[in-house]
Amino acid sequence: MINKRIYLDNAATTKVDDDILNEITKYFNIEYANPSSIYKESRTVQNAIDKARSSVAKLINANSDEIYFTSGGTESDNWAIQCVKNKNKKHIITSKIEHHAILNTCKYMQESGHNVTYLDVDKNGFINPQTLEENITKNTSIVSIMTANNEIGTIQPIKQLCEIAHKNGAYFHTDAVQAIGKLDIDVKDSNLDMMSISGHKIHGLKGIGALYIKKSTQLKNLIYGGSQESTKRAGTENVAAIVSLGLACEKLTANKDEQNYIRNLRDYFVNQVLSKIDDCILTGDKDKRLVNNASFCFANIDSKILIILLDKACICASVGSACTSGSIENSHVIKAIGVDDKYINGNIRFTFSKYNTKEEIDYTVSKLAEIVKKLRNN
Ligand SMILES: *Cc1c(COP(=O)(O)O)cnc(C)c1O
């Protein structure tokens, strides 16, 4: 028996790391000076921001002055897509399985006179580089493809896709919100132009993120005002949140072995589920997937009901779907990978963190098997 809630929705958000929380509270009531002032207290705060910027940069092998703090992954994605300047070109390429922060920004760009191509993915969720070659034109200003998918965990061949974009005179942006810390990302090696990250998916605070902007990228300022973020994104800094993002990145750099712990838990869970529950498929690729993602489709199951019953059994899991005006629609990602009809309503996602234990996994597997059996017998 387990007598606490089990949190298996770490792709939605994560618990703030206790060490990080302890470190940042002083920025609310002790080191609260405005970093733009000139006295000693301000310099201390400015130094903390500088340190956070270099911690983020180090994790992805960027230069510090290429890291711009934003309010999160959504803002970073909007900035990259809406503000890129590439010789008045008006064609954008993205994929059918992007996060809504990209998809709805692209929809807005369409309404304001751009053409957008949404690339198909294969049954494991991969974008075939050949498909990008076929769709890119001399009028393509930017290609935006996520590093790894938030629903099914599939990891894209980013370096190769980026090369194709550059060969055709387009910029390349990637939403790495899910991938950061879980994969070794090297912005220089991959030659990326822009990359979005977010704090709350890596045990930092909500409402903080960053956009990596390579020096040569032409990007309009997002917010006009003071000189913060080199005048590109003005407004007094969210200091505590910025420091939380910096510390989260430092921890990821220092504790790479944590990812193996998470991967082992995940592999154990996937093997247990596939062996104990019939008529169940793992969505996404078996190998090229995020270490913390286990996503399935169960045949002849309505996963919205499954989620509710798991909730009653103290387990937090997620359906890869978005609520649209009160109704829950099927996931655009599951549609794009094209599962058989009997699986289409049965998709569910479990995402793990360093805080999960084998005991929690064992309990979850047994409850899941029990509930699926009950639902199928009804
Ligand atoms: C969570 C997420 C976002 C949004 O980030 P926020 O910081 O919540 O705005 C964007 N893209 C992906 C892939 C995500 O998982």
The ligand as a MOL file (V3000), in Angstrom:
LIG
                    3D

  0  0  0     0  0            999 V3000
M  V30 BEGIN CTAB
M  V30 COUNTS 15 15 0 0 0
M  V30 BEGIN ATOM
M  V30 1 C 5.9890 23.1370 -21.4570 0
M  V30 2 C 6.4010 23.3480 -22.8750 0
M  V30 3 C 6.3790 24.6250 -23.4560 0
M  V30 4 C 5.8860 25.8340 -22.7180 0
M  V30 5 O 6.7790 26.2780 -21.7440 0
M  V30 6 P 6.2430 27.2690 -20.5960 0
M  V30 7 O 7.4610 27.6340 -19.8220 0
M  V30 8 O 5.2280 26.5100 -19.8070 0
M  V30 9 O 5.6480 28.4560 -21.2970 0
M  V30 10 C 6.8050 24.7520 -24.7610 0
M  V30 11 N 7.2170 23.6870 -25.4630 0
M  V30 12 C 7.2600 22.4500 -24.9430 0
M  V30 13 C 7.7610 21.3230 -25.7720 0
M  V30 14 C 6.8310 22.2360 -23.6380 0
M  V30 15 O 6.8500 20.9980 -23.1380 0
M  V30 END ATOM
M  V30 BEGIN BOND
M  V30 1 1 1 2
M  V30 2 1 2 3
M  V30 3 2 2 14
M  V30 4 1 3 4
M  V30 5 2 3 10
M  V30 6 1 4 5
M  V30 7 1 5 6
M  V30 8 2 6 7
M  V30 9 1 6 8
M  V30 10 1 6 9
M  V30 11 1 10 11
M  V30 12 2 11 12
M  V30 13 1 12 13
M  V30 14 1 12 14
M  V30 15 1 14 15
M  V30 END BOND
M  V30 END CTAB
M  END
